[in-house]
């Protein structure tokens, strides 16, 4: 009797993980955009007040910062090949922008 040979295992497609990560960045950017739009709406709902305008401007600036970081990461992932790891500085800035937008939205609601 001969040996039973198994077919070779299929190679992992390295293109799938960057694609999923890129899509996750796009979803997070969309969520951040919705939060920023709701913050603007909340700040202008009861009339224009100076503190509401300041918090709204801060929220929009944070949203633009997050958008720039996400766009940079999406471009890096779309470049092809094995993408470099997210740097700690970039990751920290992204998390801080996200948390700060959430805090600004909470301040506008209350």
C-alpha positions in Angstrom: 0.0 0.0 0.0 1.2 3.4 -0.9 1.3 6.5 1.3 -1.7 8.7 1.4 -0.7 12.2 0.6 -2.7 15.2 1.5 -3.2 18.0 -0.8 -1.1 21.1 0.1 -2.8 23.6 2.3 -4.0 26.6 0.4 -1.8 29.7 0.9 -3.2 32.5 3.0 -4.3 35.5 1.0 -2.5 38.4 2.6 -4.7 40.8 0.7 -7.8 40.0 2.8 -6.6 41.3 6.1 -5.6 44.7 4.9 -8.9 44.9 3.0 -10.9 44.2 6.1 -8.9 46.7 8.1 -9.3 49.3 5.4 -13.1 48.8 5.5 -13.1 49.0 9.3 -11.3 52.4 9.1 -13.9 53.6 6.6 -16.8 52.5 8.9 -15.1 54.2 11.9 -14.7 57.4 9.8 -18.4 57.2 8.9 -19.4 56.8 12.5 -17.1 59.7 13.5 -18.7 61.9 10.8 -22.2 61.1 12.1 -21.1 62.0 15.6 -19.7 65.3 14.4 -22.8 66.2 12.5 -25.0 65.3 15.5 -22.8 67.5 17.6 -23.2 70.4 15.3 -26.9 69.9 15.2 -27.1 69.7 19.0 -25.0 72.9 19.4 -27.3 74.9 17.1 -30.6 73.4 18.3 -31.2 75.7 21.3 -29.9 78.8 19.5 -26.3 79.9 19.0 -24.5 80.2 22.3 -20.7 80.9 22.6 -20.0 77.8 24.6 -21.9 75.6 22.1 -20.0 77.1 19.2 -16.6 76.6 21.0 -17.4 72.9 21.7 -18.8 72.4 18.2 -15.6 73.9 16.7 -13.5 71.7 18.9 -15.5 68.7 17.9 -15.1 69.6 14.2 -11.4 70.1 14.6 -11.0 66.7 16.3 -13.1 65.1 13.6 -10.9 66.6 10.9 -7.8 65.3 12.7 -9.3 61.8 12.9 -10.3 62.0 9.3 -6.7 62.9 8.2 -5.2 60.0 10.3 -7.8 57.5 9.0 -7.2 58.6 5.4 -3.5 58.2 5.8 -4.0 54.7 7.1 -6.4 53.8 4.4 -3.9 54.9 1.8 -1.2 52.9 3.4 -3.3 49.8 3.4 -4.4 50.3 -0.2 -0.8 50.6 -1.4 -0.4 46.9 -1.6 2.1 44.5 -0.2 2.5 43.9 3.5 1.4 47.1 5.2 3.5 48.4 8.1 2.2 48.2 11.6 0.3 51.2 13.0 2.8 53.3 15.0 2.1 53.8 18.7 2.0 57.6 18.1 -0.6 57.3 15.3 -2.7 54.8 17.3 -2.6 57.0 20.4 -3.6 60.1 18.5 -6.4 58.2 16.8 -7.8 56.9 20.1 -7.5 60.4 21.7 -9.4 62.0 18.9 -12.1 59.4 19.1 -12.5 59.8 22.8 -12.4 63.6 22.6 -15.1 63.7 20.0 -17.3 61.4 22.3 -16.6 63.8 25.2 -17.5 66.8 23.2 -20.7 65.2 22.0 -21.6 64.3 25.6 -20.9 67.9 26.7 -23.2 69.2 23.9 -26.0 66.8 24.9 -25.9 67.7 28.6 
